[in-house]
Amino acid sequence: MRRRARRTALAALLLAAGATACLTGCRSGQGDTSSGDTTRSAESTASAASAQSASASPSASTPTPKEPFTGLTGAQISERALKATTEARSLRMSGTVPDEESGGTIEIDIALDRRGDCAGTMGMNGQGEAELIKTGDTLYLKYDERFLRAQSKGEPQADTEALVSLLAGRWTKMSAGGADAKEMAGFCDLDKLLEDAGDSNDDTPTTVTRGKATTVDGTPAFTLYETDGSERNTVYVATEGKPYLLRFESGSKREPGALSFTGYDEPVPAESPSGEVLDLDDLDGMTT
């Protein structure tokens, strides 16, 4: 069970890191210009996209007294957002991403920092939730019963019941450097995530075009559209303070999902759980 749960968490963080890398499109945005024709085309595209995603959290802000990022192309705005985001000391990611292994959807809400600490929750297809905390050299996990049962499908009933009895609603811990935790703990490291975000190995040109002013959960933002072949992703960039990435919405039918980014440079609440904690490193025989 530990191994299966670890893979689920790891997949979530990997996919989140990949989504953060959407900003790398600014480095190959040759298709974006500051000409009037391009601006009109982008505004038309943005209008259509706004109608499609009317139910999403971002919503058009009216009236707009002054257009943000005046005089900048989409690629230039994206470059500024990339710089601001990759210089953050901490951030929080929340939303849904696809899980290629199961074909399902992973829900995540994780805050992490450059010290390698993190805290948050994750789930799969709405079937329960696992809480995660990494602080220092220790990784803490707590699973609810629904999560344990969902992740134990196909296992002998007796094994599932024993696992639920032992772990449900109970904090556990293990060494972050151990075989069962090392990879997951590594993806709690914001340095690694932002390094991947700022380093694109994709040589395919990506066109970045301007959208329009909007809001994301009440925060003033500006919309960018990144087109790569037949796929178009939507990116929302903060217009007040530093131009952080606020939200990413995948336009891919193969890899749908959306992630919001908040809590920039705020402390991560990664504190060791109080009370009794089960040490899984002492349970060498616990496998499935």
Salt bridges, closest charged atoms under 4 A:
ASP37 OD1 - ARG40 NH2 2.26
GLU67 OE2 - ARG210 NH2 2.46
GLU87 OE2 - LYS83 NZ 2.85
GLU101 OE2 - ARG7 NE 3.91
ASP109 OD2 - ARG92 NH2 2.65
ASP113 OD2 - ARG115 NE 3.63
ASP117 OD2 - ARG115 NH2 3.32
GLU131 OE2 - LYS142 NZ 3.46
GLU145 OE2 - ARG149 NE 2.81
GLU155 OE2 - ARG4 NH2 2.65
GLU161 OE2 - ARG149 NH1 2.81
ASP180 OD2 - ARG2 NH2 3.32
ASP180 OD1 - ARG3 NE 3.84
GLU183 OE2 - ARG6 NH1 3.56
ASP191 OD1 - ARG114 NH1 2.34
ASP196 OD1 - LYS192 NZ 3.47
GLU231 OE2 - ARG254 NH2 3.14
GLU249 OE2 - ARG247 NE 2.80
GLU276 OE2 - ARG170 NH2 2.77
